[in-house]
């Protein structure tokens, strides 16, 4: 989990570091980049989608905490950017 102020964005550089360690270094089967900010940059989201990384911003994190199944959130990967749209719980 990467903590950021709500007004910040996760950069491509942050995502690159995560991609470089999640599977090769830590052996992750499913790699989730979870952040407390509202957005990922377009470049960071593109990298996440290409590398099969699930990118959860603060709104999706909130839905997960409230009981949404991760499987329902994964298809939202790369969509939105912290918008107020709520996934079905």
Secondary structure, 3 states (H helix, E strand, C coil): CECCCCCCEECHHHHHHHHHHHCCCCCCCCEEEEECCCEECHHHHHHHHHCCEEEECHHHHHHHHCCCCHHHHHCCCCCCCCCCCCCCC
